Amino acid sequence: MSTPTPEVFTASPSNLFAGRNVTALVLDLPDSQLGRGPLAVWARISLYGHAPQQQVSRIGQPMLRPLFFRVPGPITEALNAGNPAEDRAEYSATVTATAATIARLAGIPDPVGHAAGVADAFLPDVLRYQPGQPAHFRPGGPDDTHRGDSPGGVANGRALTDDAFGTALHLLTGNPIAATTSPGSVRPGLPYLGAPDDSDLPPLADLRRGGRR
């Protein structure tokens, strides 16, 4: 079990990811090639080459797993091996139960209704995008009618500087209890991501092993 880190919720929180880099594959695809209708986008990772192809991970909503599923865990592994068409039938109960508990603790007047709206926003595990419209992350989609007290703006994809963590927590709890900012500048052209940080930091895997007991 990982060691709790309550200091990240203090007035001077620590940032485990500060100074770290990500590895990314960047595709430059103009909106004009995506058509006019709304899209539902998701990515998957499959093992292939030494055995029959096997899907081992997928993602659409960036905060679905850390907020509602134990990572790692058998339910999460089943989620990762599945596809979005099954998500609402298979996982609505899990998301709704967590959201209803948090709603009651937060004092939301209608925790059951709030939880149902949260499940509708997070499931299926896809990122919805309407070509030609400004990117703005919020769980749900351009045609989503569940607004709650989440940050304003129509849900549409995810811009590089969007606060996915704080936005998802705001929708779940009904309160702006957290916020994150983009750690680096965004370039105006390909590859868009900011220049890599040259900080000499230990691998996150080493920190995770050190925090177990």
Secondary structure, 3 states (H helix, E strand, C coil): CECCCHHHHCCCCCCCCCCCCCCCCCCCCCHHHCCCCCEEECEEEEECCCCCCEEEEEECCCCHHHHHCCCCCHHHHHHHHCCHHHHHHHHHHHHHHHHHHHHHHHCCCCHHHHHHHHHHHHCCCCEEECCCCCCECCCCCCCCCCCCCCCCCCCECCCCCCCHHHHHHHHHHCCCCCCCCCCCCCCCCCCCCCCCCCCCCCCHHHHHHHCEC
